Amino acid sequence: MKTATALLTTAMVAISTAAFSGQTTGTVRTVDKKHDAITLTDGKRFTLPEGIEVETLKVGERVTIVYSGKAGRTVVTSIRGAR
């Protein structure tokens, strides 16, 4: 029983710290220049890293955001215009 519990605990830790990646497409609802962040109309908020300038984005613009993350931290890797 202890072995099964240890294996389950190990699996849960591995899953909780696993890296993830994805992309989403949406329309920019707000541009927060002070915090280098944007919010899409679906409510998803993304803080932009150095090298991606929030000033280049406009409210109403449709964008595709590619992101990755680990341990609950999402990092935007690119943003491009979408149709």
Backbone as XML, in Angstrom:
<?xml version="1.0"?>
<chain id="A" units="angstrom">
  <residue number="1" name="MET">
    <atom name="N" x="0.815" y="-1.192" z="0.000"/>
    <atom name="CA" x="0.000" y="0.000" z="0.000"/>
    <atom name="C" x="0.862" y="1.260" z="0.000"/>
  </residue>
  <residue number="2" name="LYS">
    <atom name="N" x="1.965" y="1.244" z="0.764"/>
    <atom name="CA" x="2.840" y="2.409" z="0.821"/>
    <atom name="C" x="3.447" y="2.688" z="-0.555"/>
  </residue>
  <residue number="3" name="THR">
    <atom name="N" x="3.770" y="1.634" z="-1.300"/>
    <atom name="CA" x="4.351" y="1.810" z="-2.631"/>
    <atom name="C" x="3.349" y="2.475" z="-3.568"/>
  </residue>
  <residue number="4" name="ALA">
    <atom name="N" x="2.096" y="2.057" z="-3.527"/>
    <atom name="CA" x="1.063" y="2.645" z="-4.383"/>
    <atom name="C" x="0.857" y="4.117" z="-4.034"/>
  </residue>
  <residue number="5" name="THR">
    <atom name="N" x="0.848" y="4.434" z="-2.755"/>
    <atom name="CA" x="0.682" y="5.814" z="-2.321"/>
    <atom name="C" x="1.870" y="6.663" z="-2.777"/>
  </residue>
  <residue number="6" name="ALA">
    <atom name="N" x="3.064" y="6.132" z="-2.651"/>
    <atom name="CA" x="4.259" y="6.860" z="-3.074"/>
    <atom name="C" x="4.239" y="7.098" z="-4.574"/>
  </residue>
  <residue number="7" name="LEU">
    <atom name="N" x="3.830" y="6.125" z="-5.354"/>
    <atom name="CA" x="3.754" y="6.283" z="-6.801"/>
    <atom name="C" x="2.705" y="7.319" z="-7.182"/>
  </residue>
  <residue number="8" name="LEU">
    <atom name="N" x="1.573" y="7.285" z="-6.537"/>
    <atom name="CA" x="0.517" y="8.254" z="-6.811"/>
    <atom name="C" x="0.976" y="9.667" z="-6.470"/>
  </residue>
  <residue number="9" name="THR">
    <atom name="N" x="1.630" y="9.836" z="-5.344"/>
    <atom name="CA" x="2.141" y="11.145" z="-4.940"/>
    <atom name="C" x="3.171" y="11.649" z="-5.941"/>
  </residue>
  <residue number="10" name="THR">
    <atom name="N" x="4.070" y="10.803" z="-6.370"/>
    <atom name="CA" x="5.081" y="11.175" z="-7.359"/>
    <atom name="C" x="4.421" y="11.607" z="-8.662"/>
  </residue>
  <residue number="11" name="ALA">
    <atom name="N" x="3.422" y="10.879" z="-9.108"/>
    <atom name="CA" x="2.718" y="11.219" z="-10.346"/>
    <atom name="C" x="2.006" y="12.562" z="-10.220"/>
  </residue>
  <residue number="12" name="MET">
    <atom name="N" x="1.400" y="12.817" z="-9.087"/>
    <atom name="CA" x="0.688" y="14.076" z="-8.889"/>
    <atom name="C" x="1.652" y="15.257" z="-8.898"/>
  </residue>
  <residue number="13" name="VAL">
    <atom name="N" x="2.815" y="15.103" z="-8.284"/>
    <atom name="CA" x="3.813" y="16.172" z="-8.288"/>
    <atom name="C" x="4.313" y="16.413" z="-9.700"/>
  </residue>
  <residue number="14" name="ALA">
    <atom name="N" x="4.551" y="15.367" z="-10.447"/>
    <atom name="CA" x="5.025" y="15.497" z="-11.825"/>
    <atom name="C" x="4.000" y="16.227" z="-12.686"/>
  </residue>
  <residue number="15" name="ILE">
    <atom name="N" x="2.751" y="15.909" z="-12.507"/>
    <atom name="CA" x="1.691" y="16.560" z="-13.275"/>
    <atom name="C" x="1.578" y="18.032" z="-12.891"/>
  </residue>
  <residue number="16" name="SER">
    <atom name="N" x="1.663" y="18.354" z="-11.620"/>
    <atom name="CA" x="1.481" y="19.729" z="-11.174"/>
    <atom name="C" x="2.632" y="20.635" z="-11.586"/>
  </residue>
  <residue number="17" name="THR">
    <atom name="N" x="3.809" y="20.088" z="-11.867"/>
    <atom name="CA" x="4.940" y="20.909" z="-12.281"/>
    <atom name="C" x="5.271" y="20.728" z="-13.759"/>
  </residue>
  <residue number="18" name="ALA">
    <atom name="N" x="4.436" y="20.011" z="-14.480"/>
    <atom name="CA" x="4.697" y="19.767" z="-15.893"/>
    <atom name="C" x="4.569" y="21.053" z="-16.699"/>
  </residue>
  <residue number="19" name="ALA">
    <atom name="N" x="5.377" y="21.139" z="-17.724"/>
    <atom name="CA" x="5.311" y="22.291" z="-18.623"/>
    <atom name="C" x="4.110" y="22.134" z="-19.543"/>
  </residue>
  <residue number="20" name="PHE">
    <atom name="N" x="3.562" y="23.254" z="-19.972"/>
    <atom name="CA" x="2.449" y="23.221" z="-20.914"/>
    <atom name="C" x="2.678" y="24.310" z="-21.945"/>
  </residue>
  <residue number="21" name="SER">
    <atom name="N" x="1.995" y="24.201" z="-23.038"/>
    <atom name="CA" x="2.036" y="25.260" z="-24.043"/>
    <atom name="C" x="0.703" y="25.267" z="-24.776"/>
  </residue>
  <residue number="22" name="GLY">
    <atom name="N" x="0.450" y="26.366" z="-25.422"/>
    <atom name="CA" x="-0.801" y="26.462" z="-26.149"/>
    <atom name="C" x="-0.892" y="27.766" z="-26.891"/>
  </residue>
  <residue number="23" name="GLN">
    <atom name="N" x="-2.037" y="27.968" z="-27.474"/>
    <atom name="CA" x="-2.300" y="29.238" z="-28.135"/>
    <atom name="C" x="-3.779" y="29.532" z="-28.042"/>
  </residue>
  <residue number="24" name="THR">
    <atom name="N" x="-4.083" y="30.796" z="-28.132"/>
    <atom name="CA" x="-5.474" y="31.233" z="-28.100"/>
    <atom name="C" x="-5.627" y="32.404" z="-29.063"/>
  </residue>
  <residue number="25" name="THR">
    <atom name="N" x="-6.787" y="32.512" z="-29.635"/>
    <atom name="CA" x="-7.094" y="33.618" z="-30.529"/>
    <atom name="C" x="-8.280" y="34.377" z="-29.954"/>
  </residue>
  <residue number="26" name="GLY">
    <atom name="N" x="-8.179" y="35.686" z="-29.954"/>
    <atom name="CA" x="-9.266" y="36.493" z="-29.430"/>
    <atom name="C" x="-9.102" y="37.948" z="-29.799"/>
  </residue>
  <residue number="27" name="THR">
    <atom name="N" x="-10.016" y="38.752" z="-29.312"/>
    <atom name="CA" x="-10.020" y="40.183" z="-29.585"/>
    <atom name="C" x="-9.576" y="40.930" z="-28.337"/>
  </residue>
  <residue number="28" name="VAL">
    <atom name="N" x="-8.684" y="41.892" z="-28.510"/>
    <atom name="CA" x="-8.161" y="42.674" z="-27.389"/>
    <atom name="C" x="-9.274" y="43.576" z="-26.843"/>
  </residue>
  <residue number="29" name="ARG">
    <atom name="N" x="-9.573" y="43.418" z="-25.551"/>
    <atom name="CA" x="-10.572" y="44.250" z="-24.883"/>
    <atom name="C" x="-9.920" y="45.448" z="-24.208"/>
  </residue>
  <residue number="30" name="THR">
    <atom name="N" x="-8.776" y="45.196" z="-23.523"/>
    <atom name="CA" x="-8.069" y="46.283" z="-22.861"/>
    <atom name="C" x="-6.568" y="46.146" z="-23.077"/>
  </residue>
  <residue number="31" name="VAL">
    <atom name="N" x="-5.899" y="47.297" z="-23.081"/>
    <atom name="CA" x="-4.438" y="47.353" z="-23.158"/>
    <atom name="C" x="-3.980" y="48.117" z="-21.913"/>
  </residue>
  <residue number="32" name="ASP">
    <atom name="N" x="-3.206" y="47.443" z="-21.061"/>
    <atom name="CA" x="-2.712" y="48.038" z="-19.820"/>
    <atom name="C" x="-1.224" y="48.334" z="-19.993"/>
  </residue>
  <residue number="33" name="LYS">
    <atom name="N" x="-0.919" y="49.570" z="-20.415"/>
    <atom name="CA" x="0.471" y="49.950" z="-20.684"/>
    <atom name="C" x="1.303" y="49.985" z="-19.404"/>
  </residue>
  <residue number="34" name="LYS">
    <atom name="N" x="0.685" y="50.344" z="-18.303"/>
    <atom name="CA" x="1.413" y="50.434" z="-17.029"/>
    <atom name="C" x="1.957" y="49.074" z="-16.584"/>
  </residue>
  <residue number="35" name="HIS">
    <atom name="N" x="1.170" y="48.015" z="-16.802"/>
    <atom name="CA" x="1.568" y="46.677" z="-16.358"/>
    <atom name="C" x="1.960" y="45.764" z="-17.518"/>
  </residue>
  <residue number="36" name="ASP">
    <atom name="N" x="2.110" y="46.331" z="-18.721"/>
    <atom name="CA" x="2.470" y="45.540" z="-19.913"/>
    <atom name="C" x="1.585" y="44.314" z="-20.054"/>
  </residue>
  <residue number="37" name="ALA">
    <atom name="N" x="0.284" y="44.534" z="-20.060"/>
    <atom name="CA" x="-0.659" y="43.424" z="-20.114"/>
    <atom name="C" x="-1.823" y="43.755" z="-21.043"/>
  </residue>
  <residue number="38" name="ILE">
    <atom name="N" x="-2.452" y="42.708" z="-21.545"/>
    <atom name="CA" x="-3.680" y="42.865" z="-22.318"/>
    <atom name="C" x="-4.716" y="41.902" z="-21.773"/>
  </residue>
  <residue number="39" name="THR">
    <atom name="N" x="-5.977" y="42.243" z="-21.996"/>
    <atom name="CA" x="-7.079" y="41.360" z="-21.655"/>
    <atom name="C" x="-7.896" y="41.164" z="-22.916"/>
  </residue>
  <residue number="40" name="LEU">
    <atom name="N" x="-8.245" y="39.909" z="-23.181"/>
    <atom name="CA" x="-9.077" y="39.593" z="-24.333"/>
    <atom name="C" x="-10.543" y="39.691" z="-23.948"/>
  </residue>
  <residue number="41" name="THR">
    <atom name="N" x="-11.424" y="39.722" z="-24.946"/>
    <atom name="CA" x="-12.855" y="39.855" z="-24.666"/>
    <atom name="C" x="-13.411" y="38.661" z="-23.888"/>
  </residue>
  <residue number="42" name="ASP">
    <atom name="N" x="-12.717" y="37.520" z="-23.920"/>
    <atom name="CA" x="-13.175" y="36.360" z="-23.144"/>
    <atom name="C" x="-12.708" y="36.400" z="-21.692"/>
  </residue>
  <residue number="43" name="GLY">
    <atom name="N" x="-11.977" y="37.483" z="-21.323"/>
    <atom name="CA" x="-11.530" y="37.649" z="-19.944"/>
    <atom name="C" x="-10.129" y="37.155" z="-19.659"/>
  </residue>
  <residue number="44" name="LYS">
    <atom name="N" x="-9.488" y="36.490" z="-20.601"/>
    <atom name="CA" x="-8.121" y="36.013" z="-20.384"/>
    <atom name="C" x="-7.175" y="37.203" z="-20.390"/>
  </residue>
  <residue number="45" name="ARG">
    <atom name="N" x="-6.307" y="37.240" z="-19.387"/>
    <atom name="CA" x="-5.339" y="38.348" z="-19.253"/>
    <atom name="C" x="-3.935" y="37.788" z="-19.433"/>
  </residue>
  <residue number="46" name="PHE">
    <atom name="N" x="-3.126" y="38.508" z="-20.191"/>
    <atom name="CA" x="-1.759" y="38.093" z="-20.454"/>
    <atom name="C" x="-0.810" y="39.244" z="-20.170"/>
  </residue>
  <residue number="47" name="THR">
    <atom name="N" x="0.229" y="38.971" z="-19.377"/>
    <atom name="CA" x="1.296" y="39.933" z="-19.155"/>
    <atom name="C" x="2.366" y="39.654" z="-20.192"/>
  </residue>
  <residue number="48" name="LEU">
    <atom name="N" x="2.823" y="40.709" z="-20.858"/>
    <atom name="CA" x="3.758" y="40.548" z="-21.958"/>
    <atom name="C" x="5.198" y="40.663" z="-21.470"/>
  </residue>
  <residue number="49" name="PRO">
    <atom name="N" x="6.087" y="39.814" z="-21.976"/>
    <atom name="CA" x="7.490" y="39.854" z="-21.569"/>
    <atom name="C" x="8.255" y="40.950" z="-22.319"/>
  </residue>
  <residue number="50" name="GLU">
    <atom name="N" x="9.489" y="41.176" z="-21.894"/>
    <atom name="CA" x="10.378" y="42.089" z="-22.616"/>
    <atom name="C" x="10.466" y="41.623" z="-24.059"/>
  </residue>
  <residue number="51" name="GLY">
    <atom name="N" x="10.481" y="42.561" z="-24.982"/>
    <atom name="CA" x="10.587" y="42.211" z="-26.395"/>
    <atom name="C" x="9.257" y="42.196" z="-27.118"/>
  </residue>
  <residue number="52" name="ILE">
    <atom name="N" x="8.157" y="42.123" z="-26.380"/>
    <atom name="CA" x="6.825" y="42.239" z="-26.976"/>
    <atom name="C" x="6.209" y="43.501" z="-26.386"/>
  </residue>
  <residue number="53" name="GLU">
    <atom name="N" x="6.084" y="44.511" z="-27.217"/>
    <atom name="CA" x="5.640" y="45.819" z="-26.747"/>
    <atom name="C" x="4.114" y="45.933" z="-26.767"/>
  </residue>
  <residue number="54" name="VAL">
    <atom name="N" x="3.540" y="46.226" z="-25.623"/>
    <atom name="CA" x="2.093" y="46.358" z="-25.496"/>
    <atom name="C" x="1.573" y="47.532" z="-26.328"/>
  </residue>
  <residue number="55" name="GLU">
    <atom name="N" x="2.416" y="48.537" z="-26.552"/>
    <atom name="CA" x="2.000" y="49.715" z="-27.308"/>
    <atom name="C" x="1.671" y="49.392" z="-28.769"/>
  </residue>
  <residue number="56" name="THR">
    <atom name="N" x="2.117" y="48.249" z="-29.263"/>
    <atom name="CA" x="1.842" y="47.876" z="-30.654"/>
    <atom name="C" x="0.456" y="47.271" z="-30.821"/>
  </residue>
  <residue number="57" name="LEU">
    <atom name="N" x="-0.243" y="47.008" z="-29.714"/>
    <atom name="CA" x="-1.561" y="46.379" z="-29.773"/>
    <atom name="C" x="-2.657" y="47.408" z="-29.551"/>
  </residue>
  <residue number="58" name="LYS">
    <atom name="N" x="-3.805" y="47.173" z="-30.176"/>
    <atom name="CA" x="-4.926" y="48.114" z="-30.084"/>
    <atom name="C" x="-6.197" y="47.390" z="-29.642"/>
  </residue>
  <residue number="59" name="VAL">
    <atom name="N" x="-7.023" y="48.094" z="-28.886"/>
    <atom name="CA" x="-8.329" y="47.559" z="-28.499"/>
    <atom name="C" x="-9.109" y="47.270" z="-29.778"/>
  </residue>
  <residue number="60" name="GLY">
    <atom name="N" x="-9.743" y="46.094" z="-29.806"/>
    <atom name="CA" x="-10.521" y="45.677" z="-30.965"/>
    <atom name="C" x="-9.736" y="44.847" z="-31.961"/>
  </residue>
  <residue number="61" name="GLU">
    <atom name="N" x="-8.416" y="44.797" z="-31.794"/>
    <atom name="CA" x="-7.571" y="44.010" z="-32.691"/>
    <atom name="C" x="-7.702" y="42.525" z="-32.370"/>
  </residue>
  <residue number="62" name="ARG">
    <atom name="N" x="-7.800" y="41.719" z="-33.406"/>
    <atom name="CA" x="-7.873" y="40.266" z="-33.229"/>
    <atom name="C" x="-6.448" y="39.720" z="-33.280"/>
  </residue>
  <residue number="63" name="VAL">
    <atom name="N" x="-6.077" y="38.931" z="-32.270"/>
    <atom name="CA" x="-4.711" y="38.426" z="-32.147"/>
    <atom name="C" x="-4.692" y="36.932" z="-31.821"/>
  </residue>
  <residue number="64" name="THR">
    <atom name="N" x="-3.582" y="36.310" z="-32.169"/>
    <atom name="CA" x="-3.299" y="34.945" z="-31.729"/>
    <atom name="C" x="-2.105" y="35.025" z="-30.795"/>
  </residue>
  <residue number="65" name="ILE">
    <atom name="N" x="-2.265" y="34.484" z="-29.604"/>
    <atom name="CA" x="-1.221" y="34.505" z="-28.581"/>
    <atom name="C" x="-0.713" y="33.088" z="-28.383"/>
  </residue>
  <residue number="66" name="VAL">
    <atom name="N" x="0.604" y="32.930" z="-28.488"/>
    <atom name="CA" x="1.244" y="31.650" z="-28.215"/>
    <atom name="C" x="1.907" y="31.784" z="-26.856"/>
  </residue>
  <residue number="67" name="TYR">
    <atom name="N" x="1.706" y="30.786" z="-25.994"/>
    <atom name="CA" x="2.235" y="30.871" z="-24.646"/>
    <atom name="C" x="2.756" y="29.519" z="-24.190"/>
  </residue>
  <residue number="68" name="SER">
    <atom name="N" x="3.559" y="29.558" z="-23.146"/>
    <atom name="CA" x="4.046" y="28.340" z="-22.509"/>
    <atom name="C" x="4.077" y="28.607" z="-21.017"/>
  </residue>
  <residue number="69" name="GLY">
    <atom name="N" x="4.288" y="27.564" z="-20.263"/>
    <atom name="CA" x="4.326" y="27.774" z="-18.830"/>
    <atom name="C" x="4.744" y="26.540" z="-18.070"/>
  </residue>
  <residue number="70" name="LYS">
    <atom name="N" x="5.013" y="26.779" z="-16.809"/>
    <atom name="CA" x="5.385" y="25.708" z="-15.910"/>
    <atom name="C" x="5.043" y="26.143" z="-14.496"/>
  </residue>
  <residue number="71" name="ALA">
    <atom name="N" x="4.541" y="25.222" z="-13.731"/>
    <atom name="CA" x="4.225" y="25.460" z="-12.320"/>
    <atom name="C" x="3.297" y="26.660" z="-12.136"/>
  </residue>
  <residue number="72" name="GLY">
    <atom name="N" x="2.282" y="26.756" z="-13.001"/>
    <atom name="CA" x="1.273" y="27.779" z="-12.838"/>
    <atom name="C" x="1.630" y="29.155" z="-13.369"/>
  </residue>
  <residue number="73" name="ARG">
    <atom name="N" x="2.779" y="29.305" z="-13.992"/>
    <atom name="CA" x="3.192" y="30.610" z="-14.540"/>
    <atom name="C" x="3.105" y="30.564" z="-16.056"/>
  </residue>
  <residue number="74" name="THR">
    <atom name="N" x="2.325" y="31.460" z="-16.639"/>
    <atom name="CA" x="2.156" y="31.522" z="-18.084"/>
    <atom name="C" x="3.079" y="32.586" z="-18.657"/>
  </residue>
  <residue number="75" name="VAL">
    <atom name="N" x="3.793" y="32.234" z="-19.727"/>
    <atom name="CA" x="4.709" y="33.160" z="-20.380"/>
    <atom name="C" x="4.309" y="33.275" z="-21.851"/>
  </residue>
  <residue number="76" name="VAL">
    <atom name="N" x="4.019" y="34.495" z="-22.288"/>
    <atom name="CA" x="3.688" y="34.734" z="-23.693"/>
    <atom name="C" x="4.982" y="34.641" z="-24.493"/>
  </residue>
  <residue number="77" name="THR">
    <atom name="N" x="4.954" y="33.830" z="-25.575"/>
    <atom name="CA" x="6.141" y="33.713" z="-26.410"/>
    <atom name="C" x="5.992" y="34.477" z="-27.716"/>
  </residue>
  <residue number="78" name="SER">
    <atom name="N" x="4.755" y="34.696" z="-28.182"/>
    <atom name="CA" x="4.555" y="35.524" z="-29.369"/>
    <atom name="C" x="3.110" y="35.965" z="-29.480"/>
  </residue>
  <residue number="79" name="ILE">
    <atom name="N" x="2.920" y="37.078" z="-30.186"/>
    <atom name="CA" x="1.587" y="37.586" z="-30.507"/>
    <atom name="C" x="1.622" y="38.005" z="-31.955"/>
  </residue>
  <residue number="80" name="ARG">
    <atom name="N" x="0.582" y="37.608" z="-32.674"/>
    <atom name="CA" x="0.485" y="38.037" z="-34.084"/>
    <atom name="C" x="-0.975" y="38.349" z="-34.409"/>
  </residue>
  <residue number="81" name="GLY">
    <atom name="N" x="-1.164" y="39.160" z="-35.423"/>
    <atom name="CA" x="-2.502" y="39.491" z="-35.856"/>
    <atom name="C" x="-3.216" y="38.249" z="-36.367"/>
  </residue>
  <residue number="82" name="ALA">
    <atom name="N" x="-4.517" y="38.194" z="-36.165"/>
    <atom name="CA" x="-5.326" y="37.049" z="-36.601"/>
    <atom name="C" x="-6.473" y="37.549" z="-37.446"/>
  </residue>
  <residue number="83" name="ARG">
    <atom name="N" x="-7.019" y="36.676" z="-38.238"/>
    <atom name="CA" x="-8.173" y="37.015" z="-39.073"/>
    <atom name="C" x="-9.447" y="36.639" z="-38.388"/>
  </residue>
</chain>
